[in-house]
Amino acid sequence: MGQSIIVDDKTALVLEGGGMRGVFTCGVLDYFMDNNIYFPYTVGVSAGASNGLSYMSHQRGRAKLANIDLLDKYHYISWKYLFTQRNIMDFNLMFRDFPERIIPYHYDVYAANTDRFESVTTDCLTGKPVYWEEKKDSRRIIDIVKASCSLPFGCPIAYVDGRPMLDGGIADSIPFERAFSQGYERVVVVLTRNVGYRKSEKKPYIPGFLYKQYPLLKEAIRLRGQMYNHQLEQLEALERQGKAIVIRPVNPINVSRIEKNVTKLLNLYDEGYQCAAANHYSFVE
């Protein structure tokens, strides 16, 4: 296992995104809740922010229900939503119906939780990450997590406090540096890619009409592969130094960002739970 990290008031939890690959994180967080493992500070990106909210409200199994069981029931990922919502996902269902009536979110428990939680978005005007912390205003909580989950190209630009935002993973995919900047000395990081994974650093082509008014956003999208790989290299160095425990899938992932195969998703969820269990004594006395 290598060096151990004890969860204390100087240890933070960092949750990567990855779309539907985030069901791995659902498994990890359910294991944490089953074993009463909580952190004084958690920061989540995209699916990590969405799944992290259920962890912060102590709703064990809620994220799995939303990402797997209700996906099978409602089929909320489909190209048809491009015609009705300009989105490949039914955000009305996910960010209105789910928290309000289908699987009600426990806003009161979240508000009473003294542990900190931040969600990451990317500011379309600056191309830089923004870190949001909100516990009292339920509408603003949803606006923030929806913005963090708004994938470039597949989702419309979202707005928080009138500011145009997209997926936090564009500007800060694995925000462990944010955790250190907040005074934490050690991190437990949940990744949704296997060890050794690297993104292509080839800059993607973005048609001129897309994000025309947001040139800094376009540049951030082009540089994302380089940024992500640099973060992985930094994180691996932190592992060697004993400042980070990384929980990641063991095998190469066969689940796509917009995966709809429930069997694959269940298997990845189970792997997340098992990987958290395998690391248990790396970060708990």
BELPELIN-V104652 format. One record per backbone hydrogen bond with DSSP energy under -0.5 kcal/mol. CO is the residue of the C=O (numbers start at 1). NH is the residue of the N-H. Records with the same first field share a line. If there is no record, write none. Layout:
CO->NH ; NH
This chain:
6->8
8->11
10->185 ; 186
11->40 ; 41
12->188
13->43
14->16 ; 190
15->45
18->21
19->22
20->23
21->24
22->26
23->27
24->28
25->29
26->30
27->31
28->32
29->33
30->34
31->35
32->35 ; 37
33->36
36->38
40->116
41->13
42->118
43->15
44->120
45->48
46->49 ; 50
47->51
48->52
49->53
50->54
51->55
52->56
53->57
54->59
55->58
58->60
59->62
61->65
62->66
63->67
64->68 ; 69
65->70
68->72
69->73
70->74
71->75
76->78 ; 90
78->81
79->82
80->83 ; 84
81->85 ; 86 ; 87
88->78
89->91
90->94
91->95
92->96 ; 97
93->98
96->100
97->101 ; 102
98->103
99->105
105->107
106->110
107->111
108->112
109->113
110->113
116->42
118->44
119->132
120->46 ; 168
121->123 ; 130
122->124 ; 166
123->127
124->217
128->123
130->121 ; 132
132->119
136->138
137->141
138->142
139->143
140->144
141->145
142->146
143->147
144->148
145->149
147->150
148->168
149->151
150->167
151->155
152->154
154->88
158->165
160->163
163->160
164->124
165->158
166->122
167->170
168->171 ; 172
173->17
174->176 ; 177
175->179
176->180
177->181
178->182
179->182 ; 184
180->183
186->12
187->189 ; 245
188->14
189->191 ; 247
190->16
194->197
205->207
207->210
209->212
211->214
214->218
215->219
216->220
217->221
218->222
219->223
221->224
223->227
224->228
225->229
226->230
227->231
228->232
229->233
230->234
231->235
232->236
233->237
234->238
235->239
236->240
237->241
238->242 ; 243 ; 244
239->242
243->187
245->189 ; 247
246->248
247->191
249->195
256->259
257->20
260->262
261->265
262->266
263->267
264->268
265->269
266->270
267->271
268->272
269->273
270->274
271->275
272->276
273->277
274->278
275->279
277->280
279->282 ; 283
280->283 ; 284
282->5
283->7
